[in-house]
Amino acid sequence: MDVGSVAPAFTLKGTPPDEDVTLSSFRGKKNVVLVFYPMNNTPG
């Protein structure tokens, strides 16, 4: 993805686990920043 591009729709498990969180639930309400974190101890 490029900076400023539109993220695809997705759903994540929330806390508590029975509450799913969707990206679309934030539309028009909040700014969202997506960060992709590689596995621990990977170079870069």
mmCIF file of the N, C-alpha and C atoms, coordinates in Angstrom:
data_MODEL
# 
_entry.id   MODEL 
# 
loop_
_atom_site.group_PDB 
_atom_site.id 
_atom_site.type_symbol 
_atom_site.label_atom_id 
_atom_site.label_alt_id 
_atom_site.label_comp_id 
_atom_site.label_asym_id 
_atom_site.label_entity_id 
_atom_site.label_seq_id 
_atom_site.pdbx_PDB_ins_code 
_atom_site.Cartn_x 
_atom_site.Cartn_y 
_atom_site.Cartn_z 
_atom_site.occupancy 
_atom_site.B_iso_or_equiv 
_atom_site.pdbx_formal_charge 
_atom_site.auth_seq_id 
_atom_site.auth_comp_id 
_atom_site.auth_asym_id 
_atom_site.auth_atom_id 
_atom_site.pdbx_PDB_model_num 
ATOM 1   N N  . MET A 1 1  ? 0.837   -1.167  0.000  1.00 0.00 ? 1  MET A N  1 
ATOM 2   C CA . MET A 1 1  ? 0.000   0.000   0.000  1.00 0.00 ? 1  MET A CA 1 
ATOM 3   C C  . MET A 1 1  ? 0.887   1.237   0.000  1.00 0.00 ? 1  MET A C  1 
ATOM 4   N N  . ASP A 1 2  ? 0.432   2.252   -0.673 1.00 0.00 ? 2  ASP A N  1 
ATOM 5   C CA . ASP A 1 2  ? 1.124   3.522   -0.683 1.00 0.00 ? 2  ASP A CA 1 
ATOM 6   C C  . ASP A 1 2  ? 0.509   4.447   0.361  1.00 0.00 ? 2  ASP A C  1 
ATOM 7   N N  . VAL A 1 3  ? 1.318   5.378   0.861  1.00 0.00 ? 3  VAL A N  1 
ATOM 8   C CA . VAL A 1 3  ? 0.817   6.360   1.811  1.00 0.00 ? 3  VAL A CA 1 
ATOM 9   C C  . VAL A 1 3  ? -0.347  7.116   1.179  1.00 0.00 ? 3  VAL A C  1 
ATOM 10  N N  . GLY A 1 4  ? -1.427  7.231   1.905  1.00 0.00 ? 4  GLY A N  1 
ATOM 11  C CA . GLY A 1 4  ? -2.601  7.945   1.424  1.00 0.00 ? 4  GLY A CA 1 
ATOM 12  C C  . GLY A 1 4  ? -3.581  7.112   0.637  1.00 0.00 ? 4  GLY A C  1 
ATOM 13  N N  . SER A 1 5  ? -3.250  5.849   0.369  1.00 0.00 ? 5  SER A N  1 
ATOM 14  C CA . SER A 1 5  ? -4.177  5.004   -0.384 1.00 0.00 ? 5  SER A CA 1 
ATOM 15  C C  . SER A 1 5  ? -5.301  4.513   0.536  1.00 0.00 ? 5  SER A C  1 
ATOM 16  N N  . VAL A 1 6  ? -6.382  4.080   -0.059 1.00 0.00 ? 6  VAL A N  1 
ATOM 17  C CA . VAL A 1 6  ? -7.538  3.599   0.695  1.00 0.00 ? 6  VAL A CA 1 
ATOM 18  C C  . VAL A 1 6  ? -7.286  2.156   1.119  1.00 0.00 ? 6  VAL A C  1 
ATOM 19  N N  . ALA A 1 7  ? -7.495  1.889   2.396  1.00 0.00 ? 7  ALA A N  1 
ATOM 20  C CA . ALA A 1 7  ? -7.302  0.536   2.915  1.00 0.00 ? 7  ALA A CA 1 
ATOM 21  C C  . ALA A 1 7  ? -8.482  -0.344  2.535  1.00 0.00 ? 7  ALA A C  1 
ATOM 22  N N  . PRO A 1 8  ? -8.245  -1.622  2.303  1.00 0.00 ? 8  PRO A N  1 
ATOM 23  C CA . PRO A 1 8  ? -9.351  -2.532  2.011  1.00 0.00 ? 8  PRO A CA 1 
ATOM 24  C C  . PRO A 1 8  ? -10.192 -2.761  3.267  1.00 0.00 ? 8  PRO A C  1 
ATOM 25  N N  . ALA A 1 9  ? -11.421 -3.141  3.081  1.00 0.00 ? 9  ALA A N  1 
ATOM 26  C CA . ALA A 1 9  ? -12.298 -3.447  4.218  1.00 0.00 ? 9  ALA A CA 1 
ATOM 27  C C  . ALA A 1 9  ? -11.753 -4.665  4.957  1.00 0.00 ? 9  ALA A C  1 
ATOM 28  N N  . PHE A 1 10 ? -11.786 -4.598  6.291  1.00 0.00 ? 10 PHE A N  1 
ATOM 29  C CA . PHE A 1 10 ? -11.365 -5.758  7.072  1.00 0.00 ? 10 PHE A CA 1 
ATOM 30  C C  . PHE A 1 10 ? -12.058 -5.738  8.431  1.00 0.00 ? 10 PHE A C  1 
ATOM 31  N N  . THR A 1 11 ? -12.019 -6.903  9.086  1.00 0.00 ? 11 THR A N  1 
ATOM 32  C CA . THR A 1 11 ? -12.589 -7.079  10.413 1.00 0.00 ? 11 THR A CA 1 
ATOM 33  C C  . THR A 1 11 ? -11.543 -7.741  11.292 1.00 0.00 ? 11 THR A C  1 
ATOM 34  N N  . LEU A 1 12 ? -11.374 -7.230  12.506 1.00 0.00 ? 12 LEU A N  1 
ATOM 35  C CA . LEU A 1 12 ? -10.427 -7.782  13.469 1.00 0.00 ? 12 LEU A CA 1 
ATOM 36  C C  . LEU A 1 12 ? -11.166 -8.206  14.731 1.00 0.00 ? 12 LEU A C  1 
ATOM 37  N N  . LYS A 1 13 ? -10.582 -9.141  15.445 1.00 0.00 ? 13 LYS A N  1 
ATOM 38  C CA . LYS A 1 13 ? -11.141 -9.539  16.732 1.00 0.00 ? 13 LYS A CA 1 
ATOM 39  C C  . LYS A 1 13 ? -10.865 -8.426  17.729 1.00 0.00 ? 13 LYS A C  1 
ATOM 40  N N  . GLY A 1 14 ? -11.887 -8.031  18.463 1.00 0.00 ? 14 GLY A N  1 
ATOM 41  C CA . GLY A 1 14 ? -11.737 -6.952  19.431 1.00 0.00 ? 14 GLY A CA 1 
ATOM 42  C C  . GLY A 1 14 ? -11.544 -7.485  20.831 1.00 0.00 ? 14 GLY A C  1 
ATOM 43  N N  . THR A 1 15 ? -11.612 -6.566  21.789 1.00 0.00 ? 15 THR A N  1 
ATOM 44  C CA . THR A 1 15 ? -11.515 -6.911  23.188 1.00 0.00 ? 15 THR A CA 1 
ATOM 45  C C  . THR A 1 15 ? -12.773 -6.422  23.862 1.00 0.00 ? 15 THR A C  1 
ATOM 46  N N  . PRO A 1 16 ? -13.570 -7.229  24.468 1.00 0.00 ? 16 PRO A N  1 
ATOM 47  C CA . PRO A 1 16 ? -13.464 -8.680  24.581 1.00 0.00 ? 16 PRO A CA 1 
ATOM 48  C C  . PRO A 1 16 ? -13.612 -9.372  23.223 1.00 0.00 ? 16 PRO A C  1 
ATOM 49  N N  . PRO A 1 17 ? -13.179 -10.640 23.143 1.00 0.00 ? 17 PRO A N  1 
ATOM 50  C CA . PRO A 1 17 ? -13.133 -11.339 21.854 1.00 0.00 ? 17 PRO A CA 1 
ATOM 51  C C  . PRO A 1 17 ? -14.453 -11.436 21.097 1.00 0.00 ? 17 PRO A C  1 
ATOM 52  N N  . ASP A 1 18 ? -15.571 -11.266 21.776 1.00 0.00 ? 18 ASP A N  1 
ATOM 53  C CA . ASP A 1 18 ? -16.848 -11.373 21.080 1.00 0.00 ? 18 ASP A CA 1 
ATOM 54  C C  . ASP A 1 18 ? -17.231 -10.085 20.358 1.00 0.00 ? 18 ASP A C  1 
ATOM 55  N N  . GLU A 1 19 ? -16.403 -9.040  20.454 1.00 0.00 ? 19 GLU A N  1 
ATOM 56  C CA . GLU A 1 19 ? -16.674 -7.774  19.776 1.00 0.00 ? 19 GLU A CA 1 
ATOM 57  C C  . GLU A 1 19 ? -15.735 -7.600  18.590 1.00 0.00 ? 19 GLU A C  1 
ATOM 58  N N  . ASP A 1 20 ? -16.218 -7.856  17.379 1.00 0.00 ? 20 ASP A N  1 
ATOM 59  C CA . ASP A 1 20 ? -15.402 -7.639  16.188 1.00 0.00 ? 20 ASP A CA 1 
ATOM 60  C C  . ASP A 1 20 ? -15.332 -6.146  15.884 1.00 0.00 ? 20 ASP A C  1 
ATOM 61  N N  . VAL A 1 21 ? -14.207 -5.720  15.341 1.00 0.00 ? 21 VAL A N  1 
ATOM 62  C CA . VAL A 1 21 ? -13.998 -4.321  14.973 1.00 0.00 ? 21 VAL A CA 1 
ATOM 63  C C  . VAL A 1 21 ? -13.802 -4.261  13.467 1.00 0.00 ? 21 VAL A C  1 
ATOM 64  N N  . THR A 1 22 ? -14.589 -3.435  12.787 1.00 0.00 ? 22 THR A N  1 
ATOM 65  C CA . THR A 1 22 ? -14.447 -3.285  11.346 1.00 0.00 ? 22 THR A CA 1 
ATOM 66  C C  . THR A 1 22 ? -13.903 -1.903  11.021 1.00 0.00 ? 22 THR A C  1 
ATOM 67  N N  . LEU A 1 23 ? -13.127 -1.808  9.981  1.00 0.00 ? 23 LEU A N  1 
ATOM 68  C CA . LEU A 1 23 ? -12.601 -0.517  9.554  1.00 0.00 ? 23 LEU A CA 1 
ATOM 69  C C  . LEU A 1 23 ? -13.739 0.420   9.196  1.00 0.00 ? 23 LEU A C  1 
ATOM 70  N N  . SER A 1 24 ? -14.773 -0.101  8.567  1.00 0.00 ? 24 SER A N  1 
ATOM 71  C CA . SER A 1 24 ? -15.888 0.744   8.140  1.00 0.00 ? 24 SER A CA 1 
ATOM 72  C C  . SER A 1 24 ? -16.640 1.377   9.313  1.00 0.00 ? 24 SER A C  1 
ATOM 73  N N  . SER A 1 25 ? -16.517 0.809   10.521 1.00 0.00 ? 25 SER A N  1 
ATOM 74  C CA . SER A 1 25 ? -17.208 1.389   11.675 1.00 0.00 ? 25 SER A CA 1 
ATOM 75  C C  . SER A 1 25 ? -16.620 2.741   12.074 1.00 0.00 ? 25 SER A C  1 
ATOM 76  N N  . PHE A 1 26 ? -15.419 3.072   11.592 1.00 0.00 ? 26 PHE A N  1 
ATOM 77  C CA . PHE A 1 26 ? -14.781 4.349   11.899 1.00 0.00 ? 26 PHE A CA 1 
ATOM 78  C C  . PHE A 1 26 ? -15.025 5.405   10.827 1.00 0.00 ? 26 PHE A C  1 
ATOM 79  N N  . ARG A 1 27 ? -15.611 5.012   9.695  1.00 0.00 ? 27 ARG A N  1 
ATOM 80  C CA . ARG A 1 27 ? -15.808 5.950   8.582  1.00 0.00 ? 27 ARG A CA 1 
ATOM 81  C C  . ARG A 1 27 ? -16.613 7.161   9.026  1.00 0.00 ? 27 ARG A C  1 
ATOM 82  N N  . GLY A 1 28 ? -16.063 8.342   8.797  1.00 0.00 ? 28 GLY A N  1 
ATOM 83  C CA . GLY A 1 28 ? -16.732 9.586   9.137  1.00 0.00 ? 28 GLY A CA 1 
ATOM 84  C C  . GLY A 1 28 ? -16.677 9.965   10.601 1.00 0.00 ? 28 GLY A C  1 
ATOM 85  N N  . LYS A 1 29 ? -16.053 9.134   11.441 1.00 0.00 ? 29 LYS A N  1 
ATOM 86  C CA . LYS A 1 29 ? -16.004 9.397   12.876 1.00 0.00 ? 29 LYS A CA 1 
ATOM 87  C C  . LYS A 1 29 ? -14.608 9.751   13.361 1.00 0.00 ? 29 LYS A C  1 
ATOM 88  N N  . LYS A 1 30 ? -13.609 9.031   12.862 1.00 0.00 ? 30 LYS A N  1 
ATOM 89  C CA . LYS A 1 30 ? -12.254 9.190   13.375 1.00 0.00 ? 30 LYS A CA 1 
ATOM 90  C C  . LYS A 1 30 ? -11.245 9.012   12.248 1.00 0.00 ? 30 LYS A C  1 
ATOM 91  N N  . ASN A 1 31 ? -10.059 9.561   12.471 1.00 0.00 ? 31 ASN A N  1 
ATOM 92  C CA . ASN A 1 31 ? -8.946  9.258   11.578 1.00 0.00 ? 31 ASN A CA 1 
ATOM 93  C C  . ASN A 1 31 ? -8.352  7.930   12.014 1.00 0.00 ? 31 ASN A C  1 
ATOM 94  N N  . VAL A 1 32 ? -7.950  7.123   11.057 1.00 0.00 ? 32 VAL A N  1 
ATOM 95  C CA . VAL A 1 32 ? -7.393  5.808   11.366 1.00 0.00 ? 32 VAL A CA 1 
ATOM 96  C C  . VAL A 1 32 ? -6.005  5.723   10.759 1.00 0.00 ? 32 VAL A C  1 
ATOM 97  N N  . VAL A 1 33 ? -5.045  5.258   11.556 1.00 0.00 ? 33 VAL A N  1 
ATOM 98  C CA . VAL A 1 33 ? -3.684  5.042   11.088 1.00 0.00 ? 33 VAL A CA 1 
ATOM 99  C C  . VAL A 1 33 ? -3.414  3.546   11.166 1.00 0.00 ? 33 VAL A C  1 
ATOM 100 N N  . LEU A 1 34 ? -3.046  2.951   10.042 1.00 0.00 ? 34 LEU A N  1 
ATOM 101 C CA . LEU A 1 34 ? -2.709  1.521   10.024 1.00 0.00 ? 34 LEU A CA 1 
ATOM 102 C C  . LEU A 1 34 ? -1.198  1.369   10.081 1.00 0.00 ? 34 LEU A C  1 
ATOM 103 N N  . VAL A 1 35 ? -0.742  0.520   10.976 1.00 0.00 ? 35 VAL A N  1 
ATOM 104 C CA . VAL A 1 35 ? 0.682   0.244   11.115 1.00 0.00 ? 35 VAL A CA 1 
ATOM 105 C C  . VAL A 1 35 ? 0.871   -1.254  10.958 1.00 0.00 ? 35 VAL A C  1 
ATOM 106 N N  . PHE A 1 36 ? 1.750   -1.634  10.068 1.00 0.00 ? 36 PHE A N  1 
ATOM 107 C CA . PHE A 1 36 ? 2.057   -3.054  9.858  1.00 0.00 ? 36 PHE A CA 1 
ATOM 108 C C  . PHE A 1 36 ? 3.355   -3.366  10.565 1.00 0.00 ? 36 PHE A C  1 
ATOM 109 N N  . TYR A 1 37 ? 3.291   -4.189  11.570 1.00 0.00 ? 37 TYR A N  1 
ATOM 110 C CA . TYR A 1 37 ? 4.431   -4.495  12.422 1.00 0.00 ? 37 TYR A CA 1 
ATOM 111 C C  . TYR A 1 37 ? 4.983   -5.871  12.042 1.00 0.00 ? 37 TYR A C  1 
ATOM 112 N N  . PRO A 1 38 ? 6.265   -5.937  11.621 1.00 0.00 ? 38 PRO A N  1 
ATOM 113 C CA . PRO A 1 38 ? 6.846   -7.246  11.298 1.00 0.00 ? 38 PRO A CA 1 
ATOM 114 C C  . PRO A 1 38 ? 7.087   -8.040  12.584 1.00 0.00 ? 38 PRO A C  1 
ATOM 115 N N  . MET A 1 39 ? 7.378   -9.300  12.425 1.00 0.00 ? 39 MET A N  1 
ATOM 116 C CA . MET A 1 39 ? 7.667   -10.141 13.583 1.00 0.00 ? 39 MET A CA 1 
ATOM 117 C C  . MET A 1 39 ? 8.835   -9.577  14.379 1.00 0.00 ? 39 MET A C  1 
ATOM 118 N N  . ASN A 1 40 ? 8.872   -9.868  15.665 1.00 0.00 ? 40 ASN A N  1 
ATOM 119 C CA . ASN A 1 40 ? 9.981   -9.430  16.502 1.00 0.00 ? 40 ASN A CA 1 
ATOM 120 C C  . ASN A 1 40 ? 11.304  -9.982  15.993 1.00 0.00 ? 40 ASN A C  1 
ATOM 121 N N  . ASN A 1 41 ? 12.340  -9.207  16.196 1.00 0.00 ? 41 ASN A N  1 
ATOM 122 C CA . ASN A 1 41 ? 13.716  -9.598  15.865 1.00 0.00 ? 41 ASN A CA 1 
ATOM 123 C C  . ASN A 1 41 ? 13.962  -9.811  14.381 1.00 0.00 ? 41 ASN A C  1 
ATOM 124 N N  . THR A 1 42 ? 13.189  -9.157  13.523 1.00 0.00 ? 42 THR A N  1 
ATOM 125 C CA . THR A 1 42 ? 13.470  -9.223  12.090 1.00 0.00 ? 42 THR A CA 1 
ATOM 126 C C  . THR A 1 42 ? 14.304  -8.006  11.711 1.00 0.00 ? 42 THR A C  1 
ATOM 127 N N  . PRO A 1 43 ? 15.228  -8.151  10.770 1.00 0.00 ? 43 PRO A N  1 
ATOM 128 C CA . PRO A 1 43 ? 16.049  -7.006  10.381 1.00 0.00 ? 43 PRO A CA 1 
ATOM 129 C C  . PRO A 1 43 ? 15.217  -5.939  9.680  1.00 0.00 ? 43 PRO A C  1 
ATOM 130 N N  . GLY A 1 44 ? 15.632  -4.709  9.814  1.00 0.00 ? 44 GLY A N  1 
ATOM 131 C CA . GLY A 1 44 ? 14.960  -3.628  9.111  1.00 0.00 ? 44 GLY A CA 1 
ATOM 132 C C  . GLY A 1 44 ? 14.277  -2.761  10.035 1.00 0.00 ? 44 GLY A C  1 
# 
